[in-house]
Amino acid sequence: MKIQAAVIGMGIGEKHLEAIDGFLGSNVKIICEKNKRKIQILKKKYPNKIITSKEKDIFLDKQISLVSLASYDDYHYSQILKCFKYNKNIIVEKPMCLNLNQLKN
């Protein structure tokens, strides 16, 4: 059974996608990107992947068990909480949190 993954943020996230897809036991199913111009490029580059601007498409997909967070730093904390809420494993680009309170929580 392959790990179905998603990547949020396709700056450095593209390297995450390559690493996940390069591993025999995993596959990136969904890419989430906010930049509309970049979305059009991604749709051409990755025609076999779901490209969305909505995080909820990832969190509501029961097949997704791994989420790679390569979004802007100030989104990491809220996205980590969503991963916990929806029972997703996480890979997070640094920094994981922006302050000690977020980390303690």
C-alpha positions in Angstrom: 0.0 0.0 0.0 1.4 3.4 -1.1 1.5 6.4 1.2 -0.7 9.0 -0.3 0.7 12.5 0.3 0.0 16.2 -0.3 2.3 19.2 -0.5 1.3 22.7 0.6 3.5 25.4 -1.0 5.4 24.9 -4.2 8.5 26.9 -3.7 10.8 24.6 -1.8 7.8 22.2 -1.7 8.7 21.1 -5.2 11.8 19.5 -3.7 9.5 17.8 -1.1 7.3 16.5 -4.0 10.3 15.1 -5.8 11.6 13.3 -2.7 8.1 11.9 -1.8 7.5 10.7 -5.4 11.0 9.4 -5.6 10.3 7.0 -2.8 8.9 3.7 -4.0 6.3 3.5 -1.2 4.8 7.0 -1.6 3.0 9.2 -4.1 2.0 12.9 -4.0 -1.7 13.0 -4.8 -2.5 16.7 -4.1 -0.6 19.9 -4.5 -1.9 23.1 -2.8 -0.6 26.4 -4.0 -2.1 29.9 -3.4 -0.4 31.7 -6.4 -2.9 31.5 -9.3 -0.2 32.0 -12.0 1.9 29.2 -10.4 -1.2 26.9 -10.4 -1.5 27.1 -14.1 2.2 26.2 -14.5 1.8 23.3 -12.0 -1.2 21.9 -13.9 0.9 21.6 -17.0 4.0 20.3 -15.2 2.0 17.7 -13.1 -1.0 16.7 -15.1 -1.6 13.5 -13.1 -1.8 15.4 -9.7 -4.7 17.3 -8.2 -3.8 21.0 -8.0 -5.8 23.2 -5.7 -5.7 26.5 -3.8 -7.8 25.1 -1.0 -6.1 23.4 2.0 -9.4 21.7 2.9 -9.1 19.5 -0.2 -6.1 17.9 1.5 -7.5 17.7 5.0 -10.8 16.2 3.9 -9.3 13.6 1.7 -9.2 10.4 3.7 -6.6 8.8 1.4 -4.0 11.5 2.3 -2.0 10.2 5.3 1.1 12.5 4.9 1.2 16.3 4.5 4.4 18.2 3.6 4.2 21.8 4.8 6.4 24.1 2.7 4.1 27.1 3.0 5.0 30.5 4.4 6.3 30.3 8.0 3.3 32.1 9.5 0.9 29.4 8.2 2.9 26.4 9.7 1.3 26.5 13.1 -2.3 26.5 11.9 -1.6 23.8 9.3 0.1 21.6 11.9 -3.0 21.9 14.1 -5.2 20.9 11.1 -2.9 17.9 10.5 -3.5 16.8 14.1 -7.2 17.4 13.8 -7.5 15.3 10.6 -5.0 12.6 11.7 -2.3 13.4 9.1 1.4 12.7 9.5 3.5 15.8 8.9 6.7 16.9 7.3 7.2 20.6 8.1 9.7 23.0 6.6 11.5 25.1 9.3 10.6 26.9 11.3 7.9 24.6 12.7 6.5 27.4 14.9 7.1 31.1 15.2 7.2 31.3 19.0 7.5 29.3 22.2 3.7 29.5 22.9 2.9 27.8 19.6 5.5 25.1 20.3 4.2 24.5 23.8 0.6 24.2 22.5 
